[in-house]
Amino acid sequence: MSGRDPVRRFLAERGVPAGMVAAGLPGLIAEWERTVAQIETGYPLGLDDYLNDLDGRQLLAEAVALAAADERPPATERIGRADARARAHLRAVGECLWGARVAEYEGWTPEVNWWYFAVPRSPGPLLREDLGARS
């Protein structure tokens, strides 16, 4: 890990696995793009995995703000494209998937942290079952 890379330093401080720390901002973006592809085709995993993937999107939001000035424009463009694809396949839900207490504690809102307030329009069987169990 380069001590000069604030994104990698941030990821290490957050306890992110070493492979993702090494991958840095490009790795975070690639992971979000992978998640979006799964959302588009019917997210195949359960709610715990979905929440982990959403936490990855939150890390991405925080990390891009720390990126070097010359890295931010291409990163935000790529993130924007992935977000647009995701939003086309998500539907808003009434509350944060982590729960209202967590959302309040973290300061998450549907306007800014929309990923925590949406579910796939076509979830796979495991996620559908997990979401149904919460109702």
N, C-alpha and C positions, 0 to 999 in steps of 0.2 A: 504494500500500500504506500502510495506517495503521501508524505506528510503535507505536501502542497495542495492536494486535491481536497477541497472542503466537502465535496459530496461523499467521497470514500471515508473521510474522517467522520462525518455525520452518521453514515451507515454503520461504521464500526462502533461508534458510541451508542447507537440504538440497539446493538446486539444482533445485527443482521448476520446471517451465515457468511463465512469467509469468501465463498465463491461469488456471492452477490456483491460483497464489498469490492472484490477484485473487478467485477464487471462494471461497477460504478453506474453512472447515469444511463449510459447506453443499455446496460443490462436491465435496469429497472424499466426502461421504456419497452424493451423487448418482452419482458415478462407481462407488462400490461397489454401489449399487442397480442400475446399468446392467450391471455385471459379473454380479451375481446373476441378473438376467434372462437373460443369455446362458448361464449355468450351467444354469438351469432348462430351457432349450430346446435344449441340446446345444452347448456352447461351440464357436464356429465358427472360432477361430483356433488357432495352434500353441502349443507350450510356451513359447517366449520371451515371447509376448504374455500368456499365462496367468501366468507368473512376474511380469511387470510389473504385472498387475492385482492379484496377491497382495501385491506390494510397496506398492501403493496402499492395500490393507487394513491393512498394517503402519503406514504413515504415518498412517492414520486412527486407529489405536489410540494412537499417540504424540501425535497432535494433539489428540484429544478431552481428554486429560489436561491440556492447556495452555489449554483454552477457558475463557472466563469462567464463573463459577459458575452464572449464570442460563442459559447456553447448554448446559451439560452435560446436564441431565435430558432435554430434548427430543431432543438429539443422540443420547444413549445409547439412548433408546427407539427411535428410528428405526434406529439401527445394529443394535439387538437384533432388530428385526423382519426386517431384511435378512439378518442372520446366521442366524436360524432358517430362513428360506427357503433360504439357501445350504446349510446343514447337511442339509436334507431331500434334497438332490440331490448330495451329496458322499459319498465313501467314504474312510475312513482308509487311508493307506498306511504301510508300515513305517518310512519315514524321511523326513526333510525333502526337499522337492523341490529345494532348493538344494544338498543334500548335507549329510552329517554334519559336516564341517569348518565350514561356514558356520553351521549351526545352533549348534554349540558356541561358535564365536567370538561370535555375536550373542546367545547366551543364549536361543535360541528353544526352546520345548518344545511337545509336542503338546497339552498341557493349556491353555496360554496362547495360543500362536500357532498354533492348530489349522489355519488356512487354509494354512499351508505344509506340512502333513502330510496333505493330502486332495486327491483328484482328483474331477472330475465322474463320476457314475455312468454318464452317457451323453455322453461326449465326442464332439465332431464329428470328422470324418475326419482333419483335420490334427493335432489334439491326440492322438487315438488312435494315429496313426502315430508321433508324436514320443515318446509314452510307451512304445510298443512297442519303439522303437529303444533305449531306456534299459535294457530288461530284459536 
